[in-house]
Amino acid sequence: MAPTGPIANRDLTQPVAYRKILVMIPVCPKCDVGLFNLKFRSLAVDYCDQCRGVWLDAGELELLAGGPLPEFQQQTGSVPAGKKHLCPRCDKPLHEITAPGELTLDRCPSGHGLWFDADELQQLLTMAHADATVALLNDVFGATVKT
């Protein structure tokens, strides 16, 4: 049967021109491997199965904590000496900032989000009294932070 519709008059021996779509695959700032996208509650959390780090996009930390957190996320921070850790969203070097509990987190200077090394997210949420979320994260990520 002969083709009908929009392809009826097309030379099918010629290659089809496809639109190029560029997709940036999020990469772990520490390990330089692809991040897994995990659905956690209503969030899409990026997770590194090698170092157990977690990337949260802007606003997701407050959703996990169940409310606003101190303004530590607004710190300018600085790029540490040595190997540069890059934002999984824009590839800019992450800036180190100090969070409550003397945690050192990595923040995108363009405001795309925060990087948490293994167990740091649970430690911060424990200080924010989000114990139910911490228990669930411990179960998902296999962490050992006490609630």
Secondary structure as UniProt FT lines:
FT   HELIX           5..7
FT   TURN            8..9
FT   TURN            12..13
FT   TURN            29..31
FT   STRAND          36..40
FT   TURN            41..42
FT   STRAND          43..47
FT   TURN            49..51
FT   STRAND          54..57
FT   TURN            58..59
FT   HELIX           60..65
FT   HELIX           71..74
FT   TURN            88..90
FT   STRAND          95..99
FT   HELIX           100..102
FT   STRAND          103..107
FT   TURN            109..110
FT   STRAND          113..116
FT   TURN            118..119
FT   HELIX           120..127
FT   TURN            128..129
FT   HELIX           131..141
//
